Amino acid sequence: ADIVGAVDFQPTFIRSLPGVVGPSNLHIVHADGDSMEPTIHDRSFCIVDGKQNELRRDGIYCLQAENQIFIKRIQRNLDGTLTLLSDNERYQPKVIDRATLDSMKVIGRVVYVFSGSTI
């Protein structure tokens, strides 16, 4: 089997993704686990827009913390904390305080899942 090193997308497809202004900051991230099912299935490939790396609005983001990559739904709270939500009901929400948030890196917002779902 060959490993894919690059994927070309039609410009009209790129322009149709929410908030995406161009292809230069897009990454493909492999989802690992069932915490975001049914929205994002285990082993799905997600398009992440690295230009949308500030948590200005709620949505599904790719985050890096403790040498791990997470894909989670983000809910911003009035007190400056964030709640990480899993779409799978078996996982409990996690509130992230400001200090922990400062140690996390926001890779970008998930804008497309290769199941054919825009987010």
KARANOR-V403581 format. One line per field, one symbol per residue. psi: psi as a letter, one per 40 degrees, with the letter a starting at -180 (. if undefined). burial: # if it has 9 or more other C-alpha atoms within 8 Angstrom, else .. Layout:
psi=???
burial=???
This chain:
psi=iihheihhihdddddehheheiedehihhhhhiedeiedhiheihihhhedgehgeiiahihihiffihihihhhhideeiihhhidheehiihhhidddddeihhdihheiheeehi.
burial=.............##.#..#.....#....#..####..###.#######.##....########.....######....########.......##...#..#.#########....#
